[in-house]
């Protein structure tokens, strides 16, 4: 028989106030037991001394093979942390906030977050936007609905929201409440497009509650989506884009990075999240292609211009001198501290360069994407090809750029309008 090393699983009674701790540890050890790494030798229930089945109050034993007897040379002591220290930390309140957050959030909220992340496989940004919609509705249910800008939640915001879902429970709201909530959004000057996105998020939320049995009727069923007018996005001319690119100081690290970043943004028509998430392992410079991960973790191959490749390679000569942080090694564009750029940082860079170039338009990183599609269409590119490069699911999303192709529209009038058709000369 191989020698055994005993590992004491302490479960003092004062830890019982933390809901779920015992179950967590039981499941933790059951995973090792199922793999044959541990055997259970005792009882652990968090009850008093008479029920423990051992000489120690409220304790049980898990035993596992010693390091010397492990066929892999790796003992259980290398896998399981010091349980006595872990239990002591919990008892001393080191994990009090974590346990309180888990206990405070209602079950329907936690399951909805898991539904978005796991079943719907939505990106972190999309989940954050959905939770921002719920935050507004929760503020309304609490009666402290204020004139605050709608924006995606940060990690800290999500933690606060999970630990503070107070107020009237959202599953109890009726259609009249939702309509009053939307009316207040309009009063705050929230655009119809933002209202439509909020309605879409709330439809998904109450659809989930209905499917899971938390509500018996969907309050969103008869709620109308705000009508959206056709809004033509802002587009930069080629000269304006050149002026912005020329504003990058190529003698500095940031300037070369910004030039490479904007060349990539314009030549590939990427979303800003696709740009900041671009990885070296997915760049095929010899073939002049990038493997981009878009919405819903959907990947697509996008051609990249030779000029963008050249600028990225020049940036790599600077990048190799950065103190790249652990886990950030594969990202193409980094800040001076070695972390991947954030979306807000890219936004600020573009704003600053546009102001420096004297451009008065209200532009953002997405303006480069619109300009990419518009310039391709004006150059005679096929709309289906533009759709694939942009990563649009529907061709209808790409159709908006036909309204922006001035040369195309002018030619249609010249070719087909009766007043512009050449009439035979009268004799």
Secondary structure, DSSP 8 states (H G I E B T S, - for coil): ---EEEEEEE--GGGTTSTTHHHHHHHHHHHHHHTTSEEE-S---S--GGGSSSSSTTEEEEEEE-GGG-TTS--GGGTS--HHHHHHHHHTTTTHHHHHHHHHS-HHHHHHHHIIIIIS---HHHHHHHHHHHHHHHHHHHT-----------HHHHHHHHH---SS-GGG--HHHHHHHHHHHHHTT--HHHHHHHHHHHHHHHHHHHHHTS-SS-TTTT---------------HHHHHHHHHTS-TTSHHHHHHHHHHHHHHHHT--HHHHHT-BGGGEETTTTEEEEE-GGG-EEEEE--HHHHHHHHHHHHHHTTS---TT-TTBS-B-TTS-B--HHHHHHHHHHHHHHTT--S---HHHHHHHHHHHHHHTT--HHHHHHHHT-SSHHHHGGGGGT-HHHHHHHHHHH-GGGS------
